[in-house]
Amino acid sequence: MHKTLAVLLAASLLLPGCASVRTADAAKQGAPLIYSGTRLDWYSLHGGCCPLERFGAQAPKHAWLDLPFSALLDTLFLPFTLAAELGVNLGVQGGL
């Protein structure tokens, strides 16, 4: 069971369609930060018209499949997104 869960989690992180990764990378001014990938999936599943304008990223093609993995990843990102929302500088740098 744990091995299957680990494989599914790794696969979801490696897929470029992950909503959490897309929204974290988008850096759109005014876009939601906290649980942004989960929100993007939910928005898409409920017929949202303009994900690019609202979130700065396109919704995954299979949002229903991405939703649980985005919720998990967004929970792991929560300390960082809360800090960013509150304007706290954690001194973390990275990227390409």
C-alpha contacts under 8 A as a table, 3 or more apart, distances in Angstrom:
res1	aa1	res2	aa2	distance
1	M	4	T	5.22
1	M	5	L	6.27
2	H	5	L	5.09
2	H	6	A	6.08
3	K	6	A	5.06
3	K	7	V	6.18
4	T	7	V	5.12
4	T	8	L	6.19
5	L	8	L	5.12
5	L	9	L	6.07
6	A	9	L	5.10
6	A	10	A	6.07
7	V	10	A	5.13
7	V	11	A	6.05
8	L	11	A	5.07
8	L	12	S	6.15
9	L	12	S	5.18
9	L	13	L	6.31
9	L	69	F	6.85
10	A	13	L	5.18
10	A	14	L	6.22
11	A	14	L	5.14
11	A	15	L	6.22
12	S	15	L	5.32
12	S	18	C	6.59
12	S	66	D	7.42
12	S	69	F	6.51
13	L	16	P	7.72
13	L	18	C	6.72
15	L	18	C	6.09
16	P	21	V	7.73
16	P	22	R	7.80
17	G	21	V	7.91
17	G	22	R	7.23
17	G	59	A	7.93
17	G	60	P	5.21
17	G	61	K	7.60
18	C	21	V	5.46
18	C	22	R	6.26
18	C	37	G	7.59
18	C	60	P	6.71
18	C	66	D	6.39
18	C	69	F	8.00
18	C	70	S	6.77
19	A	22	R	4.95
19	A	23	T	6.07
19	A	36	S	7.77
19	A	37	G	4.38
19	A	38	T	7.10
19	A	40	L	6.56
19	A	41	D	6.72
19	A	59	A	6.43
19	A	60	P	6.27
19	A	66	D	7.17
19	A	70	S	6.30
20	S	23	T	5.39
20	S	24	A	6.06
20	S	35	Y	7.72
20	S	36	S	6.29
20	S	37	G	3.70
20	S	38	T	6.92
20	S	70	S	5.43
20	S	73	L	6.82
20	S	74	D	6.39
21	V	24	A	5.17
21	V	25	D	6.05
21	V	37	G	7.25
22	R	25	D	5.25
22	R	26	A	6.09
22	R	37	G	7.44
22	R	57	A	5.97
22	R	58	Q	7.75
23	T	26	A	4.98
23	T	27	A	7.02
23	T	33	L	7.96
23	T	36	S	6.25
23	T	37	G	6.05
23	T	55	F	6.43
23	T	56	G	6.60
23	T	57	A	5.79
24	A	27	A	6.31
24	A	33	L	7.61
24	A	36	S	7.68
24	A	37	G	7.97
26	A	55	F	7.74
26	A	56	G	5.42
26	A	57	A	6.11
27	A	31	A	7.70
27	A	56	G	7.13
28	K	31	A	5.52
28	K	55	F	6.74
28	K	56	G	5.16
31	A	54	R	6.06
31	A	55	F	5.07
31	A	56	G	6.96
32	P	35	Y	7.71
32	P	36	S	5.66
32	P	55	F	6.79
33	L	36	S	5.09
33	L	81	T	5.85
33	L	82	L	7.92
33	L	84	A	7.85
33	L	85	E	6.81
34	I	74	D	7.48
34	I	78	L	6.68
34	I	81	T	5.53
34	I	82	L	6.56
34	I	85	E	7.62
35	Y	38	T	5.37
35	Y	39	R	6.08
35	Y	71	A	7.02
35	Y	74	D	5.10
35	Y	75	T	7.22
35	Y	78	L	7.35
36	S	39	R	4.98
36	S	40	L	6.04
36	S	55	F	7.61
36	S	74	D	7.25
37	G	40	L	5.03
37	G	41	D	6.25
37	G	67	L	7.91
37	G	70	S	5.51
37	G	71	A	7.24
37	G	74	D	6.70
38	T	41	D	5.19
38	T	42	W	6.12
38	T	67	L	5.89
38	T	68	P	7.93
38	T	70	S	5.31
38	T	71	A	5.29
38	T	74	D	7.08
39	R	42	W	5.02
39	R	43	Y	5.89
40	L	43	Y	5.02
40	L	44	S	6.12
40	L	51	P	7.01
40	L	55	F	6.94
40	L	59	A	6.23
41	D	44	S	5.11
41	D	45	L	6.13
41	D	59	A	6.39
41	D	60	P	7.31
41	D	63	A	5.02
41	D	64	W	7.17
41	D	66	D	7.17
41	D	67	L	5.76
42	W	45	L	5.08
42	W	46	H	6.26
42	W	63	A	7.60
42	W	67	L	7.39
43	Y	46	H	5.33
43	Y	47	G	6.51
43	Y	48	G	5.10
43	Y	51	P	7.58
44	S	47	G	5.29
44	S	48	G	5.16
44	S	49	C	7.88
44	S	51	P	7.39
44	S	59	A	6.27
44	S	63	A	6.79
45	L	48	G	7.41
45	L	63	A	6.52
45	L	64	W	6.95
48	G	51	P	6.69
50	C	53	E	5.54
50	C	54	R	6.33
51	P	54	R	5.11
51	P	55	F	5.51
51	P	56	G	6.86
51	P	57	A	6.35
51	P	58	Q	5.74
51	P	59	A	6.48
52	L	55	F	5.48
52	L	56	G	4.46
52	L	57	A	4.70
52	L	58	Q	5.32
53	E	56	G	5.64
53	E	57	A	7.83
55	F	58	Q	7.82
59	A	63	A	6.94
60	P	63	A	5.32
60	P	66	D	7.39
62	H	65	L	5.48
62	H	66	D	6.41
63	A	66	D	4.91
63	A	67	L	5.82
64	W	67	L	5.43
64	W	68	P	7.99
65	L	68	P	7.03
65	L	69	F	7.89
66	D	69	F	5.47
66	D	70	S	5.96
67	L	70	S	5.12
67	L	71	A	6.11
68	P	71	A	5.07
68	P	72	L	6.30
69	F	72	L	5.06
69	F	73	L	6.11
70	S	73	L	5.04
70	S	74	D	5.77
71	A	74	D	5.11
71	A	75	T	6.12
72	L	75	T	5.15
72	L	76	L	6.44
73	L	76	L	5.03
73	L	77	F	6.21
74	D	77	F	4.90
74	D	78	L	5.93
75	T	78	L	5.00
76	L	79	P	7.47
77	F	80	F	5.50
77	F	81	T	6.16
78	L	81	T	5.10
78	L	82	L	5.90
79	P	82	L	5.26
79	P	83	A	6.20
80	F	83	A	5.11
80	F	84	A	6.16
81	T	84	A	4.96
81	T	85	E	6.01
82	L	85	E	5.04
82	L	86	L	6.10
83	A	86	L	5.13
83	A	87	G	5.99
83	A	88	V	4.94
83	A	89	N	7.13
83	A	90	L	7.44
84	A	87	G	4.98
84	A	88	V	5.92
84	A	89	N	7.28
85	E	88	V	7.74
89	N	92	V	7.79
